[in-house]
Amino acid sequence: MLTWPHPNTDWAKHLEEVEQVYLAISQQVTRFQQLLVVCNSIDHQHSVCNKLTCHKIDLDRVRFAVAPSNDTWARDHAPLTCLNDEEALLLNFQFNGWGGKYPADLDNQINPILFKNGVFGNTPHHSVPMILEGGAVETDGLGTLLATRSSVLTQSRNPTLSVDQVEALLSKEMGFDRYLWLEHGHLSGDDTDGHIDTLVRFSDPATLLYATATQDDPDFPELEAMAAELRAFRQRNGEAYRLIPLPAIPPITDDSGERLPAGYANFLIINHALLLPVYNIEQDAEAIRCLQDCFPDREIIPIDCSPLIRQNGSLHCITMQFPEQVKLITSGLKHSA
């Protein structure tokens, strides 16, 4: 799923440039699977459809839905999917703009509109009375949650819930029975309070890939403290995780000199491939080799995400995947709420 940018989002000044990133992602995703594109209006849908056509993207693999949006960070406002005995359940957690930093009233209504319009067919769904962004949770798929405390257990998100209550709710709704909470980890320029998808990712249940920095980088102390925590974590069998450091990225800044949160951990796994954010720097080649070693059976596809980090996110942040058990309807997606 992509929630397509439009002139009323923060992308307005760089809309044409950022749409090229969306088109590149769309082109690669549709090589392997279906793509759901959420548009701001019917007119917006027609415009996006024309752009996809001009880029020779297979429209037979694209499904459209219409829902007004504040912004385009699908990872944080889209439904999260759980599988139980191969049956899918879509969970609509609440979204408040990363702790009230940005308007999110429209984004928080996207999922109810998609459900109401039957976009996900007969896939069961329900809402969860807790604020949680998809970028804040990482899992081995076997019942372990990996997350930073700073992006889940915050007063700006769920002030009335204790750690025990959060864990109980996530165990009930998502089936987690083991929690690995990080106390450290942050990239300069990140405004999510340390989303895990910018910092640490599983490549398999025993392997963690993590962000690093050089010793002269202001981010080094936090990332090094995070790495020490990762070294102390244990798998269910008591063994240490295999830890793979991702290449350190030199500071990338915007026109005003502000640091942007470029990272290689923000990759997206799709059918038979992995989309890797790159930034036109020499470290990109090393990152491609690293990810190929960790995912030898997948095609590693670099996507230039330099425009995305201008708004403090990257590739994984703007996308949301669904397992094959979630069935998109094949027609009737051209009506609004």
C-alpha positions in Angstrom: 0.0 0.0 0.0 1.1 3.5 -0.9 -0.8 6.6 0.2 0.1 8.9 -2.7 1.4 12.4 -2.1 -0.7 15.4 -3.1 -0.4 19.2 -3.0 -2.0 19.4 0.4 0.8 17.4 2.1 4.2 18.6 3.3 5.6 17.4 -0.1 4.0 20.3 -1.9 7.3 22.1 -2.6 9.0 18.9 -3.9 5.9 17.0 -5.2 7.2 16.2 -8.6 10.5 14.9 -7.3 9.0 12.8 -4.6 6.4 11.4 -7.0 9.3 10.0 -9.0 10.3 7.9 -5.9 6.7 6.7 -5.6 6.7 5.8 -9.3 10.0 3.9 -9.0 8.6 1.9 -6.0 5.3 1.2 -7.9 7.3 0.0 -10.9 9.3 -2.5 -8.9 6.4 -3.7 -6.7 4.2 -4.4 -9.6 6.9 -6.6 -11.1 6.2 -9.1 -8.3 2.8 -8.4 -6.8 -0.3 -6.3 -6.5 -0.1 -2.6 -5.4 -2.8 -0.7 -3.5 -2.7 3.1 -4.1 -4.7 5.3 -1.8 -5.5 8.6 -3.4 -6.8 11.9 -1.9 -9.8 12.3 -4.3 -11.2 10.9 -7.5 -9.4 13.6 -9.5 -6.2 12.7 -7.7 -6.8 9.1 -8.6 -7.1 10.0 -12.3 -3.9 12.0 -12.2 -2.0 9.2 -10.5 -3.4 6.6 -12.9 -2.1 8.7 -15.8 1.3 9.0 -14.2 1.5 5.2 -13.7 0.4 4.7 -17.3 3.1 7.0 -18.6 5.7 5.0 -16.8 4.4 1.8 -18.3 3.4 0.3 -15.0 1.1 -2.7 -15.3 -2.3 -1.3 -14.2 -3.7 -4.8 -14.0 -1.6 -5.1 -10.8 -2.8 -1.8 -9.3 -5.8 -1.3 -7.2 -7.0 2.2 -6.3 -8.9 3.5 -3.2 -9.9 7.0 -2.3 -9.5 8.4 1.2 -8.4 12.0 2.2 -5.0 12.2 3.9 -2.9 14.6 5.8 0.3 13.0 4.7 1.7 9.9 3.1 3.4 7.7 5.8 1.4 4.5 5.1 3.6 2.5 7.5 2.2 4.4 10.4 -1.4 4.8 9.5 -2.2 1.6 7.5 -3.6 -1.5 9.2 -1.3 -4.0 10.8 -1.9 -7.6 9.8 -1.7 -10.7 12.1 -1.9 -14.3 10.9 -3.5 -17.0 13.0 -3.5 -20.4 11.5 -3.0 -18.7 8.1 -6.1 -16.5 8.6 -5.5 -12.8 8.4 -6.8 -10.2 10.8 -6.4 -6.5 10.1 -5.8 -4.3 13.1 -6.6 -0.6 13.1 -4.5 1.0 15.8 -4.9 4.7 16.4 -2.6 7.3 14.9 -2.0 10.8 16.3 0.9 12.2 14.2 3.7 10.7 16.2 2.6 12.0 19.6 0.8 15.1 18.3 3.6 16.6 16.4 1.6 16.9 13.1 -2.0 16.9 12.0 -3.3 13.4 11.6 -7.1 13.6 11.8 -7.5 12.5 8.1 -4.8 9.9 8.3 -6.5 8.3 11.3 -9.7 7.9 9.2 -8.1 6.2 6.2 -8.4 2.6 7.6 -12.1 3.0 8.5 -12.8 4.3 5.0 -10.9 1.4 3.4 -12.8 -1.1 5.5 -16.2 0.6 4.8 -15.6 0.5 1.1 -14.6 -3.1 1.2 -11.1 -2.6 -0.2 -9.8 -5.6 1.7 -12.7 -7.8 0.7 -13.9 -10.1 3.5 -10.7 -10.0 5.5 -11.8 -9.5 9.2 -10.8 -6.3 10.9 -11.2 -4.4 14.1 -10.0 -1.2 15.9 -7.6 -1.3 18.8 -7.9 1.5 21.5 -4.2 2.2 21.5 -1.9 4.6 19.6 0.7 2.6 17.7 2.6 3.2 14.5 3.7 0.4 12.2 7.2 1.8 12.0 7.5 1.3 15.8 7.2 -2.5 15.8 9.6 -5.1 14.4 9.0 -8.8 14.9 10.7 -12.2 14.1 7.3 -13.5 13.1 7.5 -16.0 16.0 6.0 -13.9 18.8 8.8 -11.6 19.6 8.4 -7.8 19.6 11.5 -5.6 19.1 10.8 -1.9 19.7 12.2 1.2 21.3 10.5 2.4 24.5 10.8 6.0 23.3 8.4 5.4 20.3 5.8 3.3 22.0 5.8 4.0 25.8 5.4 7.7 25.6 3.1 10.2 27.4 2.2 11.7 24.1 0.8 8.5 22.8 -0.7 6.4 25.5 -0.4 8.3 28.8 -2.9 6.2 30.7 -1.2 2.8 29.9 1.7 1.3 31.9 4.3 -1.0 30.3 2.5 -4.0 31.6 -0.8 -2.8 30.2 0.8 -2.1 26.8 2.4 -5.6 26.7 -0.9 -7.2 27.8 -2.8 -5.4 25.0 -0.2 -6.3 22.4 -0.2 -9.9 23.5 -4.0 -10.0 23.3 -4.2 -8.3 19.9 -1.1 -9.4 18.1 0.0 -12.6 19.8 3.4 -11.3 21.2 4.7 -13.3 24.1 8.2 -11.9 24.3 9.3 -8.3 24.4 12.7 -6.8 23.6 12.7 -3.1 24.6 15.5 -0.9 23.5 16.4 2.0 25.8 18.7 3.6 23.2 18.8 4.3 19.5 18.1 7.5 17.5 19.0 9.1 14.2 19.5 12.8 14.0 16.5 14.4 12.1 14.1 11.6 13.0 10.9 12.9 14.4 9.2 9.6 15.3 11.0 9.3 18.7 13.1 6.5 17.5 11.1 4.1 15.3 12.7 0.7 15.2 12.4 0.5 11.4 15.1 3.2 11.1 17.4 1.4 13.5 17.2 -2.4 13.7 15.5 -5.1 11.5 15.3 -8.8 11.5 16.5 -10.6 8.3 15.6 -14.0 9.9 14.6 -14.9 13.4 18.2 -15.2 14.5 19.8 -12.2 12.7 19.5 -8.5 13.4 20.7 -5.7 11.0 21.4 -2.5 12.8 22.3 1.2 12.0 25.8 2.4 12.9 27.8 5.6 12.9 31.4 6.6 12.8 33.0 7.7 16.1 33.1 11.3 15.1 29.3 11.3 14.3 27.0 12.9 16.9 24.8 9.8 16.6 27.6 7.5 17.6 26.9 7.4 21.4 23.2 6.5 21.0 23.8 3.9 18.3 26.7 2.4 20.1 24.6 2.1 23.3 21.9 0.5 21.2 24.4 -2.0 19.8 25.5 -3.0 23.3 21.8 -3.7 24.1 21.5 -5.8 21.0 24.6 -7.8 22.1 23.0 -8.5 25.4 19.7 -9.7 23.9 19.1 -13.4 23.6 17.0 -15.6 21.4 14.4 -18.0 22.9 17.1 -20.7 22.9 19.4 -18.6 25.0 21.8 -17.9 22.2 23.0 -14.4 21.2 21.6 -12.9 18.0 23.8 -12.8 14.9 24.4 -9.0 14.5 25.1 -7.4 11.1 26.2 -3.8 11.2 24.8 -1.7 8.3 27.2 0.8 6.7 27.6 4.1 8.5 26.1 7.0 6.5 27.9 10.4 6.6 25.7 13.3 7.6 23.3 14.3 4.9 21.7 17.8 5.4 18.9 19.8 3.8 19.2 23.3 2.3 19.2 24.9 5.8 21.9 22.6 7.1 19.6 20.4 9.2 20.6 16.7 9.4 18.3 14.3 7.6 17.7 10.7 8.9 19.1 8.7 6.1 19.4 5.0 6.9 19.7 1.5 5.3 17.5 -0.3 7.9 14.4 1.2 6.2 14.2 -1.5 3.6 11.0 -3.1 2.3 10.7 -6.9 1.8 8.4 -7.8 -1.1 7.8 -11.1 -3.1 11.2 -12.4 -4.3 12.9 -9.0 -3.8 14.0 -6.3 -1.3 13.7 -2.6 -2.0 16.7 -0.8 -0.4 16.8 2.9 0.1 20.0 4.5 -1.2 21.2 8.1 -1.2 23.7 8.6 -4.0 26.7 8.1 -1.7 29.6 5.6 -1.9 28.2 3.6 1.0 25.3 2.5 -1.1 27.3 -0.2 -2.8 28.4 -1.7 0.5 24.8 -1.6 1.7 23.7 -3.5 -1.4 26.3 -6.2 -0.8 25.4 -6.4 2.9 21.7 -6.9 2.1 22.4 -9.4 -0.6 24.4 -11.5 1.8 21.6 -11.4 4.3 18.9 -12.1 1.7 20.6 -14.4 -0.9 17.4 -15.6 -2.5 16.0 -12.1 -3.1 16.8 -9.5 -5.7 18.2 -6.4 -4.0 16.7 -3.3 -5.8 18.1 0.1 -4.9 15.7 3.0 -4.8 17.0 6.6 -4.6 15.2 7.9 -1.5 17.1 11.2 -1.2 13.8 13.2 -1.7 12.0 11.2 1.0 14.4 12.0 3.8 13.6 15.7 3.3 10.5 14.9 5.3 12.4 12.7 7.8 11.4 9.3 6.6 12.4 6.8 3.9 11.2 3.8 1.9 9.8 1.5 4.6 8.1 4.5 6.2 5.9 5.2 3.1 4.9 1.6 2.4 2.8 -1.1 4.1 2.8 -4.7 3.0 0.0 -7.3 3.5 0.3 -11.1 3.4 -1.4 -13.0 0.6 -4.2 -13.9 2.9 -5.4 -10.3 2.7 -7.5 -10.3 -0.5 -7.9 -7.0 -2.3 -11.2 -6.7 -4.2 -10.6 -6.5 -7.9 -13.2 -3.8 -8.8 -15.3 -1.1 -7.4 -12.4 0.9 -5.9 -13.2 4.1 -7.8 -15.7 5.5 -5.3 -15.0 7.8 -2.4 -16.2 7.5 1.2 
